[in-house]
Amino acid sequence: MELREGTTTVNDVELAHLEVGDGPLAICLHGFPDSAWTWRHLLPALADAGYRAVAPFLRGYAPSAVPADGRYQTAALGLDACGLHEALGGDDDAVLIGHDWGAMAAYVAASHEPQRWRRVVTMAVPPAAAVAQGLTSYDQLRRSWYMFFFQHPLADVVVGLDDLAFIDRLWADWSPGYDAGEDLPRVKDALRDPANLAAALGYYRATLSGVGVDPALDEAQQAGNELPPQPTLYLHGRDDGCMGVEVAEAARPLLEARPGSRMEVVDGTGHFLHLEAPEVVGRLVLGFLAESPAGSSAG
């Protein structure tokens, strides 16, 4: 099934996107270092299940525009998702899927404008309460070293060296044993221009150093700290080298306390679990989206 390419202007930023299918809207949000092509397996599966599946290149990731407002906080990303829902004619049957930064954007969008979304699926970065617990551990701090390095101006130079070889190493560390030869060229296309790379690093600088954080987005930003009110499925790779599975496990009791929500660990996968085991992840996602509001499979 061929993916169509398009553009939509949202919150004064032109966002490029991939799209396939017709039906209720399913928005898929990528993370770092990645692009909308990360959803190359799931988008057609969603379309086959009756969705209009749309994956934007997040603000600052080519071919989307580098935003003039310089806002890269998770609230801005979440509001972009809500803006896409509006611009693309979504209704209350829409679903939201996010990986890595896309997961954090999904938490904002789902909690800040819950009427837009029926169900939520996130991967690789658990809800904020679980992350907050995990970042106090030595093991996770060691995995997260790159986040602190990205605060330094030297990162703009180092990450871009040797055709972004830094990104090759991150993928290898985060998803051990996965051959990313089909993915990395497209990731690098999205980040090769220094302006796009600076934008991607800006996500980390907004989060840890408050660079470019807009007080006008405080309400949406705070919403991202809450669990989505919709039924939510959280997926995590057992061998994730970026966010340890023990950190993710802190989200399990939080989700299980919410009717219809749960967590699944996918064995034999790392950070990019949706690429490493597309059939398994696709089956989990589509099964969850097909469940009735009570949490049992729809007949």
Secondary structure, 3 states (H helix, E strand, C coil): CCCEEEEEEECCEEEEEEEECCCCEEEEECCCCCCHHHHCCHHHHHHHCCCEEEEECCCCCCCCCCCCCCCCCHHHHHHHHHHHHHHCCCCCCCEEEEECHHHHHHHHHHHHCHHHCCEEEEECCCCHHHHHHHCCCHHHHHHCHHHHHCCCCHHHHHCCHHHHHHHHHHHHHHCCCCCCCCCHHHHHHHHCCHHHHHHHHHHHHHHHHCCCCCHHHHHHHHHCCCCCCCCEEEEEECCCCCCCHHHHHCCHHHHHCCCCCEEEEECCCCCCHHHHCHHHHHHHHHHHHCECCCCCECC
